[in-house]
């Protein structure tokens, strides 16, 4: 039995998208080609990999069982190819990077510019991901590297600590006097803009700040992108946990006010699958990241 890696790549894309068209678009092949790849793979394996439900495709028990092995095989093939290219003097390939929606905080622009200068044959795809989405993407293989707020807790990931980011509680400047004199209970009673996903770093920090004081926030609006939250805060919708630099800028512009009592730090990390530690593509990205984060160091799992 001979398995084509192209067919495996199509299988993984369709499985993750749960849709033949979206899977084909993701790997830039035609719909008919993607369908032929899946059909050929099913024939080679003599098993059905998908069942159709409404407009989606769902993995069969066999398909679900084979998915993780397919990802592992594709990853090993990618590393093998990268090593071969490195031997002949150049590193080339494709990296999918998950980063926060705040490019200034992750310094992703500097990192990618340096990477492209040092390794012009490496192509980069950037995807905006919150911390929870970045972790999940690294585990499923959707992402090669993630830069996000988070503690090093996943045993299957390797981490580099880039910085300890500072966050403060801030709100509209029109509430300045109330914010300046508010204790923790007063802060919790004010209207709040909070994360939808309780796995997001912002939610974790807020829970640690207020839950330990047995306080529940008066959440009036929820967001899944902190840039949207900041825009709402500037429109006097509510309070929010923000990076200290954003709060300082808002104060200087006369649109935000900071609480003098609510401040917290949280790790900003770069992470990748631990099994890829010797992957030339990962090593190239890490070297480029050192230009933006010269003090970066390995972060050990807590």
KEKE-3310 file (N, C-alpha, C; in steps of 0.2 Angstrom, whole numbers, plus 5000, padded with zeros to 4 digits):
npx = (5004:5003:5005:5000:5008:5002:4989:4987:4989:4978:4967:4969:4967:4953:4947:4950:4943:4931:4924:4923:4925:4931:4942:4949:4951:4960:4972:4974:4970:4960:4942:4938:4950:4953:4942:4945:4958:4954:4945:4955:4963:4954:4952:4965:4967:4956:4945:4931:4933:4925:4909:4894:4885:4872:4878:4891:4906:4910:4921:4923:4924:4935:4942:4944:4953:4964:4968:4977:4989:4991:4994:5005:5014:5015:5021:5033:5038:5039:5049:5060:5062:5065:5077:5085:5086:5093:5105:5110:5113:5103:5088:5072:5054:5038:5030:5017:5011:5004:4998:4994:4981:4987:5000:5011:5013:5018:5028:5029:5031:5044:5051:5047:5051:5065:5067:5063:5074:5085:5082:5076:5069:5059:5043:5029:5014:5003:4992:4979:4977:4969:4976:4971:4967:4979:4986:4978:4979:4993:4993:4985:4992:4989:4995:5012:5020:5017:5014:5010:5000:5003:5005:5018:5011:5008:5013:5017:5022:5035:5043:5047:5051:5047:5043:5037:5022:5014:4998:4984:4969:4957:4947:4934:4938:4929:4924:4934:4936:4928:4934:4947:4945:4940:4938:4941:4929:4920:4926:4922:4908:4906:4902:4908:4919:4922:4931:4924:4928:4933:4945:4955:4969:4966:4954:4958:4967:4959:4950:4959:4962:4949:4941:4948:4945:4932:4923:4912:4912:4903:4898:4895:4897:4904:4919:4929:4941:4954:4957:4945:4938:4945:4942:4928:4929:4935:4924:4916:4909:4913:4923:4940:4952:4968:4984:4997:5004:4994:4985:4992:4994:4981:4978:4986:4980:4969:4957:4956:4956:4966:4965:4972:4975:4974:4984:4993:5005:5009:5015:5022:5024:5033:5029:5030:5028:5035:5042:5047:5059:5072:5069:5073:5066:5059:5070:5076:5066:5066:5079:5077:5068:5075:5081:5071:5067:5079:5082:5075:5072:5072:5057:5051:5040:5026)
npy = (4994:5011:5027:5044:5059:5071:5068:5064:5077:5084:5076:5080:5094:5094:5087:5095:5107:5102:5102:5100:5110:5121:5115:5112:5125:5130:5123:5126:5119:5113:5109:5097:5091:5089:5081:5070:5066:5062:5052:5043:5040:5034:5023:5017:5014:5006:5010:5020:5037:5049:5055:5062:5076:5086:5100:5098:5089:5075:5066:5048:5035:5028:5037:5048:5041:5040:5052:5060:5052:5055:5069:5068:5061:5070:5081:5075:5072:5085:5090:5082:5086:5099:5098:5091:5102:5111:5105:5106:5119:5130:5136:5132:5133:5133:5143:5144:5156:5160:5174:5187:5200:5212:5219:5227:5223:5210:5211:5206:5210:5215:5203:5194:5202:5201:5187:5185:5192:5185:5172:5170:5160:5155:5155:5164:5163:5172:5172:5179:5175:5172:5169:5156:5151:5150:5140:5129:5128:5125:5113:5105:5106:5115:5127:5132:5140:5150:5166:5172:5178:5169:5156:5144:5129:5118:5101:5096:5106:5118:5132:5149:5163:5179:5191:5200:5205:5220:5224:5235:5241:5250:5264:5274:5292:5300:5295:5297:5302:5293:5281:5284:5284:5272:5257:5239:5232:5243:5245:5233:5234:5244:5246:5233:5228:5212:5197:5184:5171:5161:5155:5164:5174:5187:5185:5175:5183:5193:5185:5180:5192:5197:5186:5180:5189:5187:5194:5198:5203:5216:5213:5220:5220:5208:5202:5195:5199:5209:5222:5227:5228:5238:5249:5250:5254:5266:5273:5275:5264:5254:5247:5240:5228:5232:5233:5241:5251:5255:5261:5271:5279:5282:5290:5301:5306:5310:5302:5291:5283:5277:5264:5266:5255:5243:5232:5220:5207:5197:5183:5184:5174:5163:5149:5132:5115:5103:5092:5097:5103:5103:5106:5114:5125:5130:5133:5143:5153:5156:5161:5173:5179:5183:5195:5204:5201:5201:5197:5185:5169:5152:5146:5137:5124:5126)
npz = (5000:4995:5001:4997:5001:4998:4997:5010:5016:5011:5017:5031:5030:5026:5036:5047:5044:5042:5030:5013:5002:5009:5015:5003:4998:5008:5006:4994:4982:4968:4970:4964:4963:4977:4981:4974:4980:4993:4990:4983:4994:5003:4996:4995:5009:5011:5018:5025:5027:5030:5034:5028:5034:5034:5028:5031:5033:5043:5053:5052:5064:5061:5053:5062:5071:5063:5061:5069:5068:5054:5054:5061:5053:5042:5048:5051:5039:5034:5043:5039:5025:5027:5034:5024:5015:5023:5024:5011:5011:5012:5020:5019:5016:5024:5036:5048:5058:5074:5081:5093:5092:5093:5085:5089:5102:5101:5093:5080:5067:5066:5069:5058:5047:5049:5049:5035:5029:5033:5029:5014:5008:5016:5018:5026:5035:5043:5057:5067:5083:5099:5116:5120:5108:5101:5108:5106:5092:5090:5096:5088:5076:5067:5068:5067:5076:5090:5097:5112:5126:5141:5153:5154:5153:5146:5143:5130:5123:5119:5127:5125:5136:5132:5138:5153:5153:5157:5165:5167:5176:5167:5162:5155:5153:5158:5169:5178:5192:5199:5197:5202:5216:5219:5227:5227:5227:5222:5210:5204:5203:5193:5175:5164:5151:5145:5142:5130:5130:5142:5144:5139:5141:5146:5153:5163:5170:5175:5183:5193:5199:5204:5208:5219:5228:5231:5222:5209:5192:5184:5170:5155:5141:5130:5122:5109:5104:5109:5104:5099:5111:5117:5109:5112:5125:5124:5119:5130:5135:5145:5159:5158:5157:5152:5142:5150:5143:5133:5141:5147:5135:5132:5143:5141:5130:5135:5136:5143:5160:5174:5186:5202:5210:5204:5196:5186:5181:5167:5158:5142:5129:5117:5108:5103:5096:5106:5100:5089:5091:5085:5072:5057:5052:5063:5071:5064:5065:5078:5080:5073:5081:5092:5088:5090:5103:5113:5126:5128:5135:5139:5145:5159:5162:5173)
capx = (5000:5007:5001:5003:5008:4998:4982:4986:4988:4971:4963:4970:4964:4946:4945:4950:4938:4924:4921:4927:4927:4935:4948:4952:4954:4965:4978:4975:4969:4953:4937:4938:4956:4952:4938:4949:4963:4950:4943:4960:4965:4950:4953:4971:4966:4950:4940:4928:4935:4921:4902:4891:4880:4870:4883:4898:4909:4912:4926:4921:4928:4942:4945:4946:4958:4970:4970:4983:4995:4992:4997:5012:5018:5016:5026:5040:5040:5041:5056:5065:5063:5069:5084:5088:5087:5098:5111:5113:5115:5098:5082:5066:5048:5032:5028:5011:5012:4998:5000:4989:4979:4991:5006:5016:5015:5021:5034:5029:5033:5051:5053:5045:5056:5072:5067:5064:5080:5090:5080:5071:5065:5054:5036:5026:5007:5001:4985:4977:4974:4970:4980:4968:4967:4986:4988:4974:4982:4999:4992:4982:4996:4987:5000:5019:5023:5012:5016:5004:5000:5001:5010:5020:5008:5007:5019:5019:5024:5041:5041:5052:5048:5049:5043:5032:5018:5010:4991:4980:4962:4956:4940:4933:4941:4923:4923:4940:4935:4925:4940:4953:4944:4936:4941:4940:4921:4918:4928:4918:4901:4906:4901:4914:4920:4926:4932:4919:4932:4936:4952:4959:4973:4963:4949:4962:4970:4953:4948:4964:4961:4943:4938:4951:4942:4925:4919:4910:4912:4897:4900:4889:4898:4909:4923:4934:4947:4955:4957:4938:4936:4948:4938:4922:4931:4936:4917:4913:4905:4914:4930:4943:4960:4972:4991:4999:5006:4988:4982:4996:4993:4974:4978:4989:4975:4963:4951:4956:4958:4968:4964:4978:4976:4973:4989:4995:5009:5007:5020:5022:5028:5033:5029:5030:5028:5042:5045:5050:5065:5077:5066:5077:5061:5058:5076:5077:5061:5068:5085:5075:5064:5080:5082:5066:5067:5086:5082:5071:5075:5068:5052:5049:5033:5024)
capy = (5000:5017:5033:5050:5064:5076:5065:5065:5084:5085:5073:5084:5100:5093:5085:5101:5112:5099:5104:5099:5116:5125:5111:5113:5132:5131:5120:5129:5114:5113:5105:5091:5087:5087:5075:5064:5064:5059:5045:5039:5038:5029:5016:5014:5012:5002:5012:5026:5042:5054:5054:5069:5078:5092:5103:5097:5082:5073:5060:5042:5033:5026:5044:5051:5037:5040:5060:5062:5049:5058:5075:5067:5059:5076:5085:5072:5074:5092:5091:5079:5090:5105:5095:5090:5108:5114:5101:5109:5126:5134:5133:5134:5130:5138:5143:5147:5159:5163:5179:5191:5205:5218:5217:5230:5219:5204:5213:5201:5213:5215:5196:5192:5206:5198:5181:5185:5194:5180:5166:5172:5155:5154:5159:5165:5165:5175:5171:5182:5170:5174:5164:5149:5148:5148:5134:5124:5128:5122:5106:5101:5106:5121:5132:5130:5144:5154:5171:5174:5178:5163:5152:5137:5124:5112:5097:5094:5112:5121:5139:5154:5169:5185:5197:5200:5211:5224:5226:5239:5242:5257:5265:5281:5298:5304:5291:5297:5303:5287:5276:5285:5283:5266:5251:5233:5231:5248:5243:5227:5236:5248:5242:5230:5224:5207:5192:5179:5165:5161:5153:5169:5177:5192:5182:5172:5188:5196:5180:5180:5199:5198:5180:5179:5194:5185:5199:5197:5209:5218:5213:5222:5218:5204:5203:5190:5203:5215:5229:5229:5230:5245:5254:5251:5257:5273:5275:5275:5258:5251:5246:5234:5226:5234:5234:5248:5256:5258:5265:5278:5283:5285:5295:5307:5309:5313:5298:5285:5284:5271:5263:5266:5249:5236:5231:5214:5206:5190:5181:5184:5168:5160:5142:5127:5108:5101:5087:5100:5107:5103:5108:5120:5131:5133:5136:5150:5158:5158:5166:5179:5182:5185:5202:5208:5200:5199:5194:5179:5164:5146:5146:5131:5123:5127)
capz = (5000:4995:5003:4994:5006:4996:4999:5018:5017:5009:5022:5037:5029:5026:5043:5052:5041:5042:5024:5007:4999:5013:5015:4996:4998:5013:5003:4987:4976:4966:4973:4961:4966:4984:4981:4971:4985:4998:4987:4983:5001:5006:4992:4997:5016:5011:5024:5024:5032:5032:5033:5026:5039:5031:5023:5033:5033:5049:5052:5055:5069:5058:5051:5068:5074:5059:5060:5073:5064:5048:5056:5063:5047:5038:5052:5051:5032:5034:5046:5035:5020:5030:5036:5018:5012:5027:5022:5005:5012:5013:5024:5015:5018:5026:5044:5050:5065:5077:5086:5096:5087:5094:5083:5093:5108:5099:5089:5075:5061:5067:5068:5051:5043:5050:5046:5028:5027:5034:5025:5009:5005:5020:5017:5032:5035:5050:5059:5073:5088:5106:5119:5120:5101:5099:5111:5102:5085:5091:5098:5082:5070:5063:5069:5069:5081:5093:5101:5115:5133:5144:5157:5151:5157:5142:5142:5124:5120:5122:5128:5127:5139:5129:5142:5157:5151:5163:5163:5172:5175:5165:5160:5151:5157:5161:5175:5181:5199:5202:5196:5206:5223:5219:5230:5223:5226:5218:5203:5201:5201:5187:5169:5162:5145:5147:5136:5129:5131:5149:5143:5136:5146:5150:5158:5168:5175:5179:5188:5198:5202:5207:5211:5225:5233:5231:5218:5202:5188:5181:5163:5150:5134:5129:5116:5107:5101:5113:5100:5099:5118:5118:5105:5116:5131:5122:5118:5137:5136:5152:5161:5154:5158:5146:5143:5153:5138:5130:5146:5147:5129:5133:5148:5138:5125:5139:5135:5148:5167:5177:5193:5205:5214:5200:5191:5186:5176:5164:5153:5135:5127:5111:5109:5097:5098:5109:5096:5083:5093:5080:5065:5055:5051:5070:5074:5060:5067:5085:5079:5071:5086:5096:5087:5093:5110:5114:5133:5128:5138:5140:5150:5161:5164:5180)
cpx = (5004:5003:5004:5002:5003:4990:4981:4985:4981:4966:4963:4966:4956:4944:4945:4945:4931:4920:4925:4930:4932:4942:4952:4955:4960:4972:4979:4975:4961:4948:4937:4944:4956:4948:4941:4954:4959:4948:4949:4963:4961:4951:4959:4971:4960:4946:4937:4930:4930:4913:4899:4885:4878:4875:4890:4900:4912:4916:4922:4925:4935:4946:4948:4952:4965:4972:4976:4989:4996:4996:5004:5017:5019:5021:5033:5042:5043:5048:5061:5067:5067:5076:5088:5090:5093:5105:5114:5113:5109:5092:5076:5060:5043:5031:5021:5011:5005:5001:4994:4987:4982:4998:5012:5018:5019:5028:5034:5032:5041:5054:5052:5050:5063:5072:5067:5070:5085:5088:5074:5067:5060:5048:5033:5018:5005:4993:4984:4974:4975:4974:4977:4968:4974:4988:4985:4977:4989:4998:4989:4987:4994:4992:5007:5022:5018:5016:5010:5005:4998:5006:5012:5017:5007:5013:5022:5022:5031:5040:5048:5049:5051:5049:5037:5028:5014:5003:4988:4973:4961:4949:4940:4935:4935:4922:4929:4940:4933:4931:4945:4952:4941:4941:4939:4933:4918:4920:4923:4911:4901:4904:4907:4913:4924:4926:4926:4922:4935:4943:4957:4963:4970:4958:4953:4965:4964:4950:4952:4963:4955:4940:4941:4948:4934:4921:4918:4909:4905:4898:4894:4890:4904:4913:4927:4940:4948:4955:4950:4936:4939:4944:4931:4923:4931:4929:4913:4908:4906:4921:4933:4950:4963:4980:4992:5001:5000:4985:4985:4995:4986:4974:4981:4984:4969:4956:4950:4958:4960:4966:4971:4980:4976:4978:4991:5000:5008:5013:5018:5026:5028:5033:5028:5030:5035:5045:5048:5056:5070:5075:5070:5072:5060:5064:5077:5072:5064:5074:5082:5071:5069:5082:5077:5065:5074:5086:5078:5075:5070:5063:5050:5042:5031:5020)
cpy = (5006:5023:5039:5055:5070:5074:5066:5072:5086:5083:5077:5090:5099:5091:5091:5106:5109:5101:5103:5105:5120:5122:5112:5120:5133:5128:5122:5124:5115:5108:5098:5087:5085:5081:5069:5062:5060:5052:5040:5036:5033:5022:5013:5011:5007:5003:5019:5031:5047:5052:5061:5070:5085:5094:5101:5090:5080:5066:5054:5040:5031:5033:5047:5048:5039:5048:5062:5059:5053:5065:5074:5065:5065:5080:5082:5073:5081:5093:5088:5083:5096:5103:5094:5097:5112:5111:5105:5117:5132:5131:5136:5130:5135:5137:5147:5149:5162:5168:5183:5197:5212:5217:5221:5227:5213:5205:5209:5204:5213:5208:5193:5195:5203:5191:5181:5188:5189:5173:5168:5167:5152:5158:5159:5166:5166:5174:5174:5176:5173:5168:5157:5146:5146:5142:5128:5123:5124:5114:5102:5101:5111:5126:5129:5133:5148:5159:5173:5175:5172:5160:5146:5131:5117:5108:5096:5101:5115:5129:5143:5160:5175:5191:5196:5206:5214:5226:5230:5239:5249:5258:5272:5287:5301:5301:5292:5298:5296:5281:5277:5284:5276:5260:5245:5232:5237:5247:5238:5229:5241:5243:5240:5228:5219:5201:5187:5172:5165:5158:5158:5172:5183:5190:5179:5178:5192:5192:5180:5187:5199:5192:5179:5184:5193:5191:5196:5203:5210:5219:5215:5221:5213:5204:5197:5193:5209:5222:5231:5231:5237:5250:5255:5255:5265:5277:5275:5269:5255:5251:5240:5234:5227:5234:5241:5253:5259:5262:5272:5282:5286:5290:5302:5310:5311:5309:5292:5287:5277:5270:5263:5259:5243:5236:5224:5212:5198:5189:5182:5179:5167:5153:5138:5120:5106:5096:5090:5105:5108:5104:5114:5126:5134:5136:5143:5155:5161:5162:5173:5183:5185:5193:5206:5207:5197:5196:5188:5174:5158:5147:5139:5130:5123:5121)
cpz = (5000:4996:5001:5000:5004:4998:5007:5019:5016:5015:5028:5036:5029:5033:5048:5050:5042:5035:5018:5003:5003:5014:5009:4996:5002:5010:4996:4981:4974:4970:4971:4963:4973:4985:4979:4976:4990:4996:4986:4989:5004:5002:4994:5004:5016:5017:5022:5029:5034:5030:5032:5031:5037:5026:5025:5032:5040:5049:5055:5060:5067:5056:5057:5071:5070:5059:5063:5070:5058:5049:5058:5057:5043:5041:5051:5044:5031:5037:5042:5029:5022:5031:5029:5015:5016:5025:5016:5005:5012:5016:5020:5017:5020:5033:5044:5057:5068:5082:5088:5090:5088:5092:5086:5099:5106:5095:5083:5068:5061:5066:5061:5046:5043:5047:5038:5025:5027:5030:5020:5006:5010:5019:5024:5031:5042:5051:5066:5078:5095:5110:5119:5113:5099:5102:5107:5095:5085:5092:5092:5076:5066:5062:5070:5075:5084:5097:5105:5123:5136:5148:5154:5155:5152:5141:5135:5120:5123:5122:5128:5130:5135:5134:5147:5156:5157:5161:5169:5171:5173:5163:5157:5156:5160:5168:5180:5189:5202:5202:5201:5213:5224:5223:5225:5222:5222:5211:5200:5199:5195:5181:5167:5155:5146:5141:5136:5132:5138:5149:5141:5142:5150:5155:5164:5173:5178:5184:5194:5202:5207:5211:5218:5230:5233:5227:5211:5198:5185:5174:5159:5143:5134:5123:5115:5104:5105:5110:5100:5106:5119:5115:5109:5122:5130:5121:5124:5138:5143:5153:5157:5157:5152:5147:5146:5148:5134:5135:5147:5141:5130:5138:5145:5133:5128:5138:5140:5155:5170:5184:5196:5209:5210:5195:5192:5180:5173:5159:5146:5132:5120:5112:5103:5100:5100:5104:5090:5085:5088:5073:5063:5054:5058:5073:5070:5063:5074:5085:5077:5077:5091:5095:5090:5101:5112:5121:5133:5131:5138:5146:5152:5164:5171:5183)
residu = (UNK:UNK:UNK:UNK:UNK:UNK:UNK:UNK:UNK:UNK:UNK:UNK:UNK:UNK:UNK:UNK:UNK:UNK:UNK:UNK:UNK:UNK:UNK:UNK:UNK:UNK:UNK:UNK:UNK:UNK:UNK:UNK:UNK:UNK:UNK:UNK:UNK:UNK:UNK:UNK:UNK:UNK:UNK:UNK:UNK:UNK:UNK:UNK:UNK:UNK:UNK:UNK:UNK:UNK:UNK:UNK:UNK:UNK:UNK:UNK:UNK:UNK:UNK:UNK:UNK:UNK:UNK:UNK:UNK:UNK:UNK:UNK:UNK:UNK:UNK:UNK:UNK:UNK:UNK:UNK:UNK:UNK:UNK:UNK:UNK:UNK:UNK:UNK:UNK:UNK:UNK:UNK:UNK:UNK:UNK:UNK:UNK:UNK:UNK:UNK:UNK:UNK:UNK:UNK:UNK:UNK:UNK:UNK:UNK:UNK:UNK:UNK:UNK:UNK:UNK:UNK:UNK:UNK:UNK:UNK:UNK:UNK:UNK:UNK:UNK:UNK:UNK:UNK:UNK:UNK:UNK:UNK:UNK:UNK:UNK:UNK:UNK:UNK:UNK:UNK:UNK:UNK:UNK:UNK:UNK:UNK:UNK:UNK:UNK:UNK:UNK:UNK:UNK:UNK:UNK:UNK:UNK:UNK:UNK:UNK:UNK:UNK:UNK:UNK:UNK:UNK:UNK:UNK:UNK:UNK:UNK:UNK:UNK:UNK:UNK:UNK:UNK:UNK:UNK:UNK:UNK:UNK:UNK:UNK:UNK:UNK:UNK:UNK:UNK:UNK:UNK:UNK:UNK:UNK:UNK:UNK:UNK:UNK:UNK:UNK:UNK:UNK:UNK:UNK:UNK:UNK:UNK:UNK:UNK:UNK:UNK:UNK:UNK:UNK:UNK:UNK:UNK:UNK:UNK:UNK:UNK:UNK:UNK:UNK:UNK:UNK:UNK:UNK:UNK:UNK:UNK:UNK:UNK:UNK:UNK:UNK:UNK:UNK:UNK:UNK:UNK:UNK:UNK:UNK:UNK:UNK:UNK:UNK:UNK:UNK:UNK:UNK:UNK:UNK:UNK:UNK:UNK:UNK:UNK:UNK:UNK:UNK:UNK:UNK:UNK:UNK:UNK:UNK:UNK:UNK:UNK:UNK:UNK:UNK:UNK:UNK:UNK:UNK:UNK:UNK:UNK:UNK:UNK:UNK:UNK:UNK:UNK:UNK:UNK:UNK:UNK:UNK:UNK:UNK:UNK:UNK:UNK:UNK:UNK:UNK:UNK:UNK)
# end
